[in-house]
Amino acid sequence: MLELLRISSFSFRDLIDIALVAFISYRFLLLMKGTRGMQMTLGIIAMFMFFWITRYYNLAAIEWLLSNILTYIFFAIIVLYQTELRMILTRIGVFSIWGGRNRAHMNDGVDEIVQAASTLASRKIGGLIVVEREVGLRNYAESGIALDAAISYSLLVTIFCPNTPLHDGATIVKKNRIVAAGCFLPLSTGPHLSQELGTRHRAGIGVTEDTDAVAVIISEETGTISLAIGGKITRSLSGDDLRNALRTTHTARRRNDFEEPRQIAREDQESV
């Protein structure tokens, strides 16, 4: 770094190079914000700073120990950051070649989902509806029962009817069609999640951590409706809140495509 600062000639190309590095680092930190990756990043930075201090003060034993540990740091990063790296590549992949984002459209299906969610909530019947956006959910859909049916209020309520084979799984919706039901989703392991959240809620949050999908969750215990986006959950929504949130999610372009989707309903959130 000191040698770099001693360079006498500083061109406009160097300025662009530094600006790009700063931009990429800033976006990376934004993606890490609120995740376990941020704490791991701070821990790794602390290790490198401690290693520099040991070299500066010639602490041979500690320097030898840290140098052997840091030799394998890049392999450790791949293991420790596998979830975050997958999330970053997924966010990058939703852009088209020309820089725009492929948008998933959903119009009439919103009313069907809201009506079904309201009915299930009033009857205290649990449900989990996952709406696919840019990132495909085929691997999750293949774990359930393929339907490929037009989305409708009656079908959604029937799927989550108690004592049926598909009741406990997730239903995946894509472009106004129900792709599959009874699907298995990854559970969120976020340390800051409320203990009140059960398996259904954790599954809804988990799928939004790995993808850009939207999860509508109906609690069987309390009869409340929740919405999970970008690894964050907004709870106790009314039918109108859910309708507005779903329509905004699918029609409004976000202010910044690399940032986590902002919450568009009430401020009752649990951050992952």
Helices and strands as residue ranges (DSSP letters): H 2-5, H 12-32, H 36-56, H 60-70, H 73-80, H 82-93, H 108-122, E 127-131, H 138-141, E 145-150, H 153-159, E 170-174, E 177-183, H 199-210, E 214-218, E 225-229, E 232-237, H 239-251, E 269-271
